[in-house]
């Protein structure tokens, strides 16, 4: 029997990618919460596993020809899980290229742009006194996310999943669509994307992975001293 993969995780879109993949692939895992509101991502022991100080990360006890293998960056983790499970990451070069280009579209485009949109729309208003300073950032990132949603909507016009069959690309993209309202987006404007979002979200493994650690998460956008302290930790990191 395969030994469990250690999942260093917090319930955010990037974390959901990996919890969903593990559930979809039927791989055993053990949860290792990394509370980003308390700064646990900056712990030196965690940064040995994830040098960038971000979750998710994994340790696969059998990942390197039977030896432990630590992996950070969600895209790299998804590729590894697809390889070791033999599922949702095709071996055929042409099919694999289709999956990889949409996986990288997410990690290099949708994720960063949506993340900045969340920051300016949800968190920055509680941190910046002059709200007029936020207007450009809100408009810039909201419009770019809208463009990316339109790209995906066109892609899904003649297919059920982004790369043909359901794959790690869908697992990477779907979590970043969950908070679409907080990104200032309306799925009715992108009907192909909306149908895909509902199709993926109806999968049992997606629902299980999405629910993992739900009770752990606090609301960083909320008011109050506790939320303010969490925001300072999460957004105040500087090079040291």
C-alpha positions in Angstrom: 0.0 0.0 0.0 1.2 3.5 -0.9 2.3 5.6 2.0 0.3 8.8 2.4 1.4 12.0 0.8 1.9 14.9 3.3 -0.2 17.9 2.1 0.8 21.3 3.4 -2.4 23.2 2.8 -4.7 26.1 3.6 -8.2 26.4 2.1 -7.5 28.8 -0.7 -7.8 28.4 -4.5 -4.2 27.2 -4.8 -4.7 24.8 -1.9 -8.0 23.5 -3.4 -6.2 22.5 -6.6 -4.2 19.9 -4.7 -6.9 18.6 -2.4 -9.2 18.2 -5.4 -6.5 16.3 -7.3 -5.7 14.0 -4.4 -9.4 13.2 -4.1 -9.8 12.7 -7.8 -6.8 10.4 -8.1 -7.6 8.4 -5.0 -4.1 9.0 -3.6 -3.8 8.7 0.2 -2.7 11.8 2.0 -2.3 13.4 5.4 -3.3 17.0 6.0 -0.6 19.4 7.4 -2.4 22.8 7.8 -0.3 26.0 7.1 -2.2 28.9 8.6 -1.3 31.8 6.3 -3.1 34.3 8.6 -0.7 33.4 11.4 2.4 33.5 9.3 3.1 29.7 9.4 4.2 29.9 5.8 7.3 31.8 6.9 8.4 29.2 9.4 12.0 28.0 8.5 11.0 24.4 8.8 8.2 24.9 6.2 10.5 26.9 3.9 12.8 23.9 3.7 9.9 22.2 1.9 8.6 25.4 0.1 11.5 27.8 -0.4 9.1 30.5 -1.7 7.3 30.4 1.6 3.9 29.7 0.0 1.5 26.8 0.2 0.5 24.3 -1.1 3.5 21.9 -0.9 3.7 18.2 -0.6 6.1 15.6 0.6 5.7 12.4 -1.4 7.4 9.7 0.7 7.9 7.5 -2.4 8.2 10.3 -5.0 11.8 9.9 -5.9 12.2 6.2 -6.9 11.0 5.2 -3.4 12.7 8.1 -1.6 10.9 11.1 -0.1 10.4 14.1 -2.5 9.3 17.6 -1.5 7.5 19.7 -4.2 6.3 23.2 -4.0 4.3 25.3 -6.7 0.8 24.0 -7.4 1.4 23.4 -11.1 4.4 21.2 -10.4 2.6 19.3 -7.8 -0.3 18.6 -10.1 2.0 17.3 -12.8 3.7 15.0 -10.2 0.4 13.7 -8.9 -0.7 13.0 -12.5 2.4 11.1 -13.3 2.4 8.9 -10.1 -1.3 8.2 -10.3 -1.4 7.7 -14.1 -4.6 9.7 -14.2 -5.8 13.1 -15.6 -2.4 13.8 -17.2 -2.1 12.0 -20.6 1.1 10.3 -21.8 0.4 11.1 -25.4 2.6 14.2 -26.3 -0.1 16.1 -28.2 -2.7 15.5 -25.5 -0.2 16.3 -22.8 0.7 19.6 -24.5 -3.0 20.6 -24.5 -3.2 20.0 -20.8 0.1 21.7 -20.0 -0.7 24.9 -21.9 -3.9 25.4 -20.0 -2.3 24.5 -16.8 0.4 27.2 -17.4 -2.3 29.6 -18.5 -3.8 29.3 -15.1 -0.6 29.5 -13.0 0.9 32.3 -15.1 -2.2 34.3 -15.9 -5.5 33.6 -14.3 -4.1 32.9 -10.8 -1.9 36.0 -10.5 -4.4 38.3 -12.1 -7.4 37.0 -10.0 -5.2 37.2 -6.9 -4.4 40.9 -7.5 -8.1 41.5 -8.2 -9.0 39.9 -4.8 -6.4 42.1 -3.1 -7.6 45.4 -4.5 -11.3 44.6 -4.2 -11.5 42.7 -0.9 -8.5 43.4 1.3 -6.9 46.7 0.2 -10.0 48.8 1.2 -9.4 47.9 4.8 -5.7 48.9 4.5 -5.7 52.1 2.4 -7.1 55.3 3.8 -7.5 57.2 0.5 -9.9 54.9 -1.4 -9.2 56.9 -4.6 -5.8 55.2 -4.7 -7.5 51.9 -5.2 -9.5 52.8 -8.3 -6.8 52.1 -10.9 -5.8 48.8 -9.4 -9.5 47.6 -9.1 -10.2 48.5 -12.7 -7.0 47.2 -14.1 -7.2 43.7 -12.6 -10.9 43.3 -12.8 -10.8 44.0 -16.5 -7.9 41.6 -17.1 -9.7 38.8 -15.2 -12.8 39.5 -17.4 -10.6 39.1 -20.5 -9.3 35.8 -19.2 -12.8 34.6 -18.4 -13.7 35.4 -22.0 -10.6 33.5 -23.3 -11.8 30.4 -21.4 -15.4 30.8 -22.5 -14.3 30.7 -26.2 -12.2 27.7 -25.5 -15.2 25.8 -24.0 -17.5 26.6 -26.9 -17.1 23.2 -28.4 -15.8 21.0 -25.6 -16.8 19.9 -22.1 -13.3 20.3 -20.6 -10.5 22.7 -21.3 -8.1 20.1 -22.8 -10.5 17.5 -24.2 -10.9 15.0 -21.4 -11.1 16.1 -17.8 -7.6 16.7 -16.5 -5.3 18.5 -14.1 -5.9 21.7 -16.1 -9.5 21.7 -15.1 -8.5 21.0 -11.5 -6.1 24.0 -11.6 -8.6 26.5 -13.1 -11.9 25.6 -11.3 -10.8 26.8 -7.8 -10.0 30.3 -9.1 -13.5 30.6 -10.5 -15.1 29.8 -7.2 -14.8 33.3 -5.8 -15.8 34.9 -9.2 -18.1 37.4 -7.5 -15.3 38.7 -5.4 -13.4 39.2 -8.6 -16.2 41.4 -10.0 -17.2 38.7 -12.5 -20.7 37.4 -13.6 -20.8 34.0 -15.1 -23.9 34.7 -17.0 -21.7 36.7 -19.3 -19.7 33.6 -20.2 -22.3 30.8 -20.6 -19.8 28.1 -21.8 -17.6 28.8 -18.8 -20.6 28.8 -16.5 -21.7 25.3 -17.8 -18.2 24.0 -17.3 -17.9 25.5 -13.8 -21.1 23.7 -12.8 -20.1 20.5 -14.5 -16.8 20.3 -12.7 -18.2 21.5 -9.4 -20.8 18.6 -9.5 -18.0 16.0 -9.3 -17.9 14.2 -5.9 -14.1 14.4 -5.6 -14.2 18.2 -6.4 -16.7 18.7 -3.6 -14.7 16.7 -1.2 -11.4 18.5 -2.0 -13.1 21.9 -1.9 -14.5 21.1 1.6 -11.2 20.1 3.1 -10.3 22.4 6.0 -13.3 24.7 5.4 -13.6 25.2 9.2 -10.0 26.4 9.4 -10.3 29.5 7.4 -11.0 33.0 8.8 -12.2 36.0 6.9 -9.2 38.3 6.2 -11.5 40.8 4.7 -13.5 41.2 7.8 -13.2 44.1 10.3 -11.6 43.8 13.7 -8.3 43.5 15.4 -7.9 39.8 14.6 -8.5 40.3 10.9 -6.2 43.3 10.8 -3.4 41.3 12.4 -3.8 38.6 9.9 -3.7 41.1 7.0 -0.5 42.6 8.3 1.1 39.1 8.4 -0.2 38.0 5.0 0.5 41.2 3.1 3.4 42.8 5.1 6.1 40.3 4.1 9.4 42.0 2.9 12.8 40.7 1.8 14.9 40.1 4.9 
